[in-house]
Amino acid sequence: MQVLCKSLHMENRIALVTGATSGFGEAIVRRFIHEGIKVVGTGRRKERLDQLKAELGDHFVGIVMDVQDKQSVFDAIQQLPSEMSKIDILVNNAGLALGISPAQQSKLEDWERMVSTNINGVLYCTHALLPGMVERNAGHIINIGSIAAEFPYPGGNVYGGTKAFVRQFSLNLRADLLGTAIRVTDIEPGLCGGTEFSAVRFNQDLQKVKSIYEGTDPILPEDIAETVFWTVNLPGRVNVNTISMMPTCQAFGALPISRRK
């Protein structure tokens, strides 16, 4: 997907991107800014938001916000500068996976954090911004899901469950919003590199992270950013419900069978 020219109608649009301080979020912010879209980027690392502000200029506003914290989300959105308060595009990007242990060996705290981030964060941001979109009858919600929503794997337990929620929530939003001009898209990547995702998942075990990507050519944050921009740049009559995307080096495996010995 190659954008041949800057779309003029983007210059009056405002996006809010969660998890903007690295990985997919940062790449999406940069792609939007390049196209003239003003961006509110949120994250927990103020120093990183300040760096982005210094680099990207007046089209970017950084807001310290923890999507796990309902009050943090609503306070941050209520305190947006008036000129950046009418959000046209919400990208629910903030998310994480923790661990790869079987369910019976997993930490309950890891499960709770994944639910708080991957589910509650999407709920809080959507609930805060959707009424304004409906009132203006304009907007696009993009949720960053995962192929784990559709394809289970050992150790994916709660992470896959949270992304299955994101998938179904996105589709149900579409059902509720029929008759409005608001669009909803769920983007589900497979193996992705160039982010902090695996380092977080494996508790900064960089050797383990290296082994995951060794000999592969994974999807990169820029690929996700290009996909996100493609969906928002389509004519308003087009809603992309779900995009499932993998690197060419990834495909589907045979279903495992446990055999008695």
Beta strands, then each sheet from edge to edge (+ up, - down):
strand 1: 14-17
strand 2: 38-43
strand 3: 60-64
strand 4: 89-92
strand 5: 140-144
strand 6: 183-189
strand 7: 242-245
sheet 1: 3+ 2+ 1+ 4+ 5+ 6+ 7+
end
